[in-house]
Amino acid sequence: MNTVHRPRRLAASILAAALAGTGLTVAVAPAAHAAASDVVAKLPISTYSALAVDNVHQRVFVADANVGSNYNYGLVAVYTFTGERVSTINFSYHVSGLAVSADGSTLYVGQRYGIFVYDTETLALKSAPGVYADQCGREVVVAGGKPYYTTQWTDYASQCGTATTQLDTLVGGNLQRTGWNDAGKLLLEGGPNDTFVMGQALNAAAPNPFVSVFDGSGDTPVRTATRRFADDAGGGALNLKDVAVSPDGAKIALADAAAGTRLLNTSDLSDAATGYRPLPDGATATSVAFSGDGKYLARGAAATGTTPDLLVQPADPADSTAPLEFVFEGSQDGDQVVPRGMEWSADGSRLFAVTTNAAGNQFWLHIIQPPAVQYDVRFTGALTHSPAQAVAGEALAVRGKLEWDGPAPGEPLKVKATRTDANGTHDLGTFTVKDDGSYTVLDEPDLVGDATYSVSYLGDLTHRPADGLSTTVTVGKAPTSITLNAPAEASQATGVQITGTFTAQGKALPERATLKVQRTDRLGSGVLTSVTVAADGTFTLNDLPRSRRDVTYTVSWPGDDLHLASTASATVFVTR
């Protein structure tokens, strides 16, 4: 059954409607939550190989790999841009690797014994030239008006991880082996101007995989740049899951299961001056794709729980606009984005993403439309804080209000906050904006003096960034107190015992406090042995008075960088 669903991370409620005769269920978000739409189709496959998009006829092709046996059948499922399945192309052997020609007229399908060529409008088979047999699954890409494809042969499917892969092509319909080859899987990704990228999957025979750029315009491909990533000690090796080339051909993004999203300069494969922020903690990169208009980057991942499996964000890594986040949740969505599982429409209006469940035997096609309009956001009023007197080491709340234009957001907006003090600027994280626009920044300043709190809104794909507000708070020392419990009368013979409690607010003391003790009697004043406060804040003072009548005991603590001093006194009448 094909289904359409809106992830719960993007909207609080959905309105379902069935499309008659298609088996397609559509979930439509109310206008108040229209941040992005996510149509979902359940795919009729049990394994996954490739995804390709025909922008001319608005078709999406998904291949079921089904490798591993001569007896396995393959298929390619064909969908519209709205998620309706219009056809299924069946094969006598497994299929893997899909590519659409630059003009959208031709679909190339990698099959076990051939490259099948279809008319994308009619889905009629145009030709099926035989090629070297493939046991492990092909990659297919088009450059220079011809397909390039991988061929990997082994005696047993278990050897596919390390067996040699050849890069082949068809010139004038005739098979041609390019001579390029290496161990394990070789991923192919097309780029503009008849270029393509080849990336090697990490495997036991290739502990330091490569990425290479090729010019495919001639009869044989010419390598223009190549790079390996491991250092001299073997660390930092690439664990490649996907490759994407920017529409202008200037940048290449890699989904690296070890390092996240790498951004490279295509000319020499050096690291770009500014890279993308790390994926959320707990997310492992599986897929990456630039939108056809160059505005967006989609980053797919494998994650659990509430950690996002998909981020859609500006393609410019210097743009700090917050991404749209998608959490896929099992039986209706899949659990993660598959490797090599994303493609965009040429105009950037739709992202096609394939997800799978934890077992890897069910698959879904998501058709996501990022919002086309952004709305203004602004801060109103001034920032306030409580308590009125901030002290070091104690909670402080800074409050403000935000307004936004357009529909209510499907996800609560978040403000970013920083604190600047004598030790520099500190990132306090993000804080949720309530439905009425109010927000509260919580902090625990740890330095006495002026602290400036600043809030800003970084924006998202629905709302533009907004300049923030600042307020300066004077942070004082935390108070301390000493209480004494002394007898009204004592004797010189038995001595004086006074108990007490020392309390320090704010940040905990680095060690137990030591209190100064002074005794004043008719003979004068003198300092007694200091007392150390126990872990529970209590202490005991014992003394043998030297004179009778009133004796006053004064206990004091001098304070420190974060705490005020305190003192307390008690007078005892001493008899013989």
Solvent accessible surface area in square Angstrom, and as a share of the most:
residue,aa,sasa,rsa
1,M,172,0.77
2,N,13,0.07
3,T,16,0.09
4,V,6,0.04
5,H,30,0.13
6,R,6,0.02
7,P,0,0.00
8,R,165,0.60
9,R,61,0.22
10,L,4,0.02
11,A,6,0.05
12,A,89,0.69
13,S,59,0.38
14,I,83,0.42
15,L,125,0.62
16,A,67,0.52
17,A,55,0.42
18,A,87,0.67
19,L,80,0.40
20,A,102,0.79
21,G,88,0.85
22,T,45,0.26
23,G,45,0.43
24,L,4,0.02
25,T,47,0.27
26,V,30,0.17
27,A,13,0.10
28,V,78,0.45
29,A,18,0.14
30,P,52,0.33
31,A,83,0.64
32,A,46,0.36
33,H,39,0.17
34,A,57,0.45
35,A,11,0.08
36,A,7,0.05
37,S,42,0.27
38,D,4,0.02
39,V,27,0.15
40,V,0,0.00
41,A,0,0.00
42,K,49,0.21
43,L,7,0.04
44,P,51,0.32
45,I,13,0.07
46,S,63,0.41
47,T,50,0.29
48,Y,35,0.13
49,S,22,0.14
50,A,14,0.11
51,L,12,0.06
52,A,7,0.05
53,V,19,0.11
54,D,0,0.00
55,N,61,0.31
56,V,95,0.55
57,H,55,0.25
58,Q,94,0.42
59,R,52,0.19
60,V,0,0.00
61,F,0,0.00
62,V,0,0.00
63,A,0,0.00
64,D,10,0.05
65,A,13,0.10
66,N,41,0.21
67,V,56,0.32
68,G,35,0.34
69,S,37,0.24
70,N,72,0.37
71,Y,187,0.71
72,N,38,0.20
73,Y,156,0.59
74,G,4,0.03
75,L,32,0.16
76,V,0,0.00
77,A,0,0.00
78,V,0,0.00
79,Y,0,0.00
80,T,30,0.18
81,F,9,0.04
82,T,81,0.47
83,G,0,0.00
84,E,59,0.26
85,R,97,0.35
86,V,66,0.38
87,S,36,0.23
88,T,50,0.29
89,I,18,0.09
90,N,113,0.58
91,F,13,0.05
92,S,71,0.46
93,Y,73,0.28
94,H,1,0.00
95,V,0,0.00
96,S,3,0.02
97,G,3,0.03
98,L,11,0.06
99,A,11,0.08
100,V,31,0.18
101,S,19,0.12
102,A,115,0.89
103,D,97,0.50
104,G,4,0.03
105,S,46,0.30
106,T,11,0.07
107,L,0,0.00
108,Y,24,0.09
109,V,0,0.00
110,G,0,0.00
111,Q,11,0.05
112,R,3,0.01
113,Y,89,0.34
114,G,2,0.02
115,I,0,0.00
116,F,39,0.16
117,V,16,0.09
118,Y,15,0.06
119,D,40,0.20
120,T,0,0.00
121,E,110,0.49
122,T,92,0.53
123,L,32,0.16
124,A,53,0.41
125,L,90,0.45
126,K,108,0.46
127,S,53,0.34
128,A,47,0.36
129,P,30,0.19
130,G,58,0.56
131,V,17,0.10
132,Y,102,0.39
133,A,29,0.23
134,D,1,0.00
135,Q,17,0.08
136,C,6,0.04
137,G,14,0.13
138,R,6,0.02
139,E,31,0.14
140,V,10,0.06
141,V,8,0.05
142,V,29,0.17
143,A,3,0.02
144,G,29,0.28
145,G,68,0.66
146,K,20,0.08
147,P,6,0.04
148,Y,0,0.00
149,Y,0,0.00
150,T,3,0.02
151,T,6,0.03
152,Q,2,0.01
153,W,132,0.46
154,T,8,0.05
155,D,111,0.57
156,Y,146,0.56
157,A,43,0.33
158,S,107,0.69
159,Q,82,0.36
160,C,15,0.09
161,G,40,0.38
162,T,57,0.33
163,A,19,0.15
164,T,68,0.40
165,T,3,0.02
166,Q,40,0.18
167,L,0,0.00
168,D,0,0.00
169,T,0,0.00
170,L,11,0.05
171,V,44,0.26
172,G,79,0.76
173,G,49,0.47
174,N,103,0.53
175,L,62,0.31
176,Q,50,0.22
177,R,93,0.34
178,T,21,0.12
179,G,51,0.49
180,W,85,0.30
181,N,70,0.36
182,D,44,0.23
183,A,18,0.14
184,G,0,0.00
185,K,67,0.28
186,L,3,0.01
187,L,19,0.09
188,L,3,0.01
189,E,33,0.15
190,G,30,0.29
191,G,22,0.21
192,P,40,0.25
193,N,131,0.67
194,D,57,0.30
195,T,39,0.23
196,F,1,0.00
197,V,3,0.02
198,M,4,0.02
199,G,0,0.00
200,Q,1,0.01
201,A,22,0.17
202,L,77,0.38
203,N,22,0.11
204,A,98,0.76
205,A,57,0.44
206,A,9,0.07
207,P,98,0.62
208,N,46,0.24
209,P,0,0.00
210,F,17,0.07
211,V,0,0.00
212,S,3,0.02
213,V,5,0.03
214,F,2,0.01
215,D,51,0.27
216,G,0,0.00
217,S,62,0.40
218,G,36,0.34
219,D,95,0.49
220,T,71,0.42
221,P,7,0.05
222,V,91,0.52
223,R,112,0.41
224,T,85,0.49
225,A,11,0.08
226,T,58,0.34
227,R,64,0.23
228,R,127,0.46
229,F,23,0.09
230,A,24,0.19
231,D,87,0.45
232,D,162,0.84
233,A,100,0.78
234,G,49,0.47
235,G,34,0.33
236,G,49,0.47
237,A,20,0.15
238,L,0,0.00
239,N,38,0.20
240,L,4,0.02
241,K,66,0.28
242,D,4,0.02
243,V,2,0.01
244,A,5,0.04
245,V,22,0.12
246,S,9,0.06
247,P,56,0.35
248,D,107,0.56
249,G,17,0.16
250,A,51,0.39
251,K,65,0.28
252,I,0,0.00
253,A,0,0.00
254,L,0,0.00
255,A,1,0.01
256,D,0,0.00
257,A,27,0.21
258,A,77,0.60
259,A,59,0.46
260,G,14,0.13
261,T,19,0.11
262,R,45,0.16
263,L,11,0.05
264,L,0,0.00
265,N,36,0.19
266,T,24,0.14
267,S,95,0.61
268,D,85,0.44
269,L,0,0.00
270,S,43,0.28
271,D,86,0.45
272,A,13,0.10
273,A,115,0.89
274,T,66,0.39
275,G,43,0.41
276,Y,22,0.08
277,R,149,0.54
278,P,121,0.76
279,L,18,0.09
280,P,37,0.23
281,D,140,0.73
282,G,66,0.64
283,A,16,0.13
284,T,60,0.35
285,A,4,0.03
286,T,10,0.06
287,S,2,0.01
288,V,3,0.02
289,A,7,0.05
290,F,23,0.10
291,S,0,0.00
292,G,34,0.32
293,D,59,0.30
294,G,32,0.30
295,K,131,0.56
296,Y,34,0.13
297,L,0,0.00
298,A,0,0.00
299,R,7,0.02
300,G,1,0.01
301,A,0,0.00
302,A,25,0.19
303,A,11,0.08
304,T,118,0.68
305,G,64,0.62
306,T,113,0.66
307,T,30,0.17
308,P,10,0.06
309,D,2,0.01
310,L,0,0.00
311,L,8,0.04
312,V,0,0.00
313,Q,20,0.09
314,P,16,0.10
315,A,13,0.10
316,D,79,0.41
317,P,37,0.23
318,A,77,0.60
319,D,60,0.31
320,S,45,0.29
321,T,13,0.07
322,A,39,0.30
323,P,40,0.25
324,L,13,0.07
325,E,54,0.24
326,F,0,0.00
327,V,3,0.02
328,F,8,0.03
329,E,67,0.30
330,G,16,0.16
331,S,93,0.60
332,Q,95,0.42
333,D,3,0.01
334,G,0,0.00
335,D,38,0.20
336,Q,52,0.23
337,V,0,0.00
338,V,6,0.04
339,P,60,0.38
340,R,44,0.16
341,G,0,0.00
342,M,6,0.03
343,E,55,0.25
344,W,16,0.06
345,S,2,0.01
346,A,57,0.45
347,D,94,0.49
348,G,4,0.04
349,S,39,0.25
350,R,47,0.17
351,L,0,0.00
352,F,0,0.00
353,A,0,0.00
354,V,0,0.00
355,T,0,0.00
356,T,9,0.05
357,N,21,0.11
358,A,93,0.72
359,A,79,0.61
360,G,34,0.33
361,N,78,0.40
362,Q,77,0.34
363,F,10,0.04
364,W,5,0.02
365,L,0,0.00
366,H,0,0.00
367,I,3,0.01
368,I,0,0.00
369,Q,67,0.30
370,P,13,0.08
371,P,21,0.13
372,A,107,0.83
373,V,86,0.49
374,Q,60,0.27
375,Y,64,0.24
376,D,67,0.34
377,V,11,0.06
378,R,101,0.37
379,F,25,0.10
380,T,42,0.24
381,G,67,0.64
382,A,80,0.62
383,L,17,0.08
384,T,82,0.48
385,H,57,0.26
386,S,43,0.28
387,P,66,0.42
388,A,96,0.74
389,Q,104,0.46
390,A,1,0.01
391,V,17,0.10
392,A,0,0.00
393,G,9,0.09
394,E,51,0.23
395,A,78,0.61
396,L,2,0.01
397,A,10,0.08
398,V,0,0.00
399,R,107,0.39
400,G,12,0.11
401,K,92,0.39
402,L,2,0.01
403,E,78,0.35
404,W,56,0.20
405,D,55,0.28
406,G,43,0.42
407,P,42,0.27
408,A,50,0.38
409,P,26,0.16
410,G,13,0.12
411,E,67,0.30
412,P,75,0.47
413,L,6,0.03
414,K,103,0.44
415,V,0,0.00
416,K,56,0.24
417,A,1,0.01
418,T,29,0.17
419,R,17,0.06
420,T,58,0.34
421,D,19,0.10
422,A,94,0.73
423,N,109,0.56
424,G,32,0.30
425,T,90,0.52
426,H,59,0.26
427,D,96,0.50
428,L,38,0.19
429,G,30,0.29
430,T,79,0.46
431,F,37,0.15
432,T,66,0.38
433,V,4,0.03
434,K,130,0.55
435,D,142,0.73
436,D,91,0.47
437,G,1,0.01
438,S,32,0.21
439,Y,3,0.01
440,T,45,0.26
441,V,1,0.00
442,L,113,0.56
443,D,20,0.10
444,E,99,0.44
445,P,2,0.01
446,D,66,0.34
447,L,50,0.25
448,V,56,0.32
449,G,29,0.28
450,D,90,0.47
451,A,2,0.02
452,T,42,0.24
453,Y,2,0.01
454,S,36,0.24
455,V,4,0.02
456,S,35,0.23
457,Y,10,0.04
458,L,45,0.22
459,G,0,0.00
460,D,25,0.13
461,L,8,0.04
462,T,8,0.05
463,H,1,0.00
464,R,106,0.39
465,P,79,0.50
466,A,13,0.10
467,D,137,0.71
468,G,36,0.35
469,L,49,0.24
470,S,71,0.46
471,T,28,0.16
472,T,79,0.46
473,V,2,0.01
474,T,87,0.51
475,V,1,0.01
476,G,18,0.17
477,K,76,0.32
478,A,0,0.00
479,P,50,0.32
480,T,18,0.10
481,S,54,0.35
482,I,13,0.07
483,T,77,0.45
484,L,31,0.16
485,N,100,0.51
486,A,38,0.29
487,P,50,0.32
488,A,89,0.69
489,E,108,0.49
490,A,16,0.12
491,S,23,0.15
492,Q,53,0.23
493,A,83,0.65
494,T,116,0.67
495,G,14,0.14
496,V,4,0.02
497,Q,104,0.46
498,I,0,0.00
499,T,56,0.32
500,G,3,0.03
501,T,50,0.29
502,F,13,0.05
503,T,70,0.41
504,A,37,0.28
505,Q,83,0.37
506,G,24,0.23
507,K,99,0.42
508,A,88,0.69
509,L,40,0.20
510,P,127,0.80
511,E,135,0.60
512,R,147,0.54
513,A,7,0.05
514,T,72,0.42
515,L,0,0.00
516,K,96,0.41
517,V,0,0.00
518,Q,61,0.27
519,R,29,0.11
520,T,57,0.33
521,D,13,0.07
522,R,143,0.52
523,L,108,0.54
524,G,31,0.29
525,S,69,0.45
526,G,31,0.30
527,V,98,0.56
528,L,39,0.19
529,T,120,0.70
530,S,53,0.34
531,V,23,0.13
532,T,85,0.49
533,V,7,0.04
534,A,42,0.33
535,A,87,0.67
536,D,109,0.56
537,G,12,0.11
538,T,59,0.34
539,F,11,0.04
540,T,62,0.36
541,L,4,0.02
542,N,104,0.53
543,D,20,0.10
544,L,125,0.62
545,P,8,0.05
546,R,108,0.40
547,S,4,0.03
548,R,95,0.35
549,R,159,0.58
550,D,84,0.44
551,V,1,0.00
552,T,41,0.24
553,Y,0,0.00
554,T,42,0.24
555,V,0,0.00
556,S,29,0.19
557,W,22,0.08
558,P,109,0.69
559,G,19,0.18
560,D,50,0.26
561,D,118,0.61
562,L,31,0.15
563,H,3,0.01
564,L,87,0.43
565,A,63,0.49
566,S,16,0.10
567,T,90,0.52
568,A,21,0.16
569,S,70,0.45
570,A,17,0.13
571,T,73,0.42
572,V,0,0.00
573,F,93,0.39
574,V,1,0.00
575,T,48,0.28
576,R,186,0.68
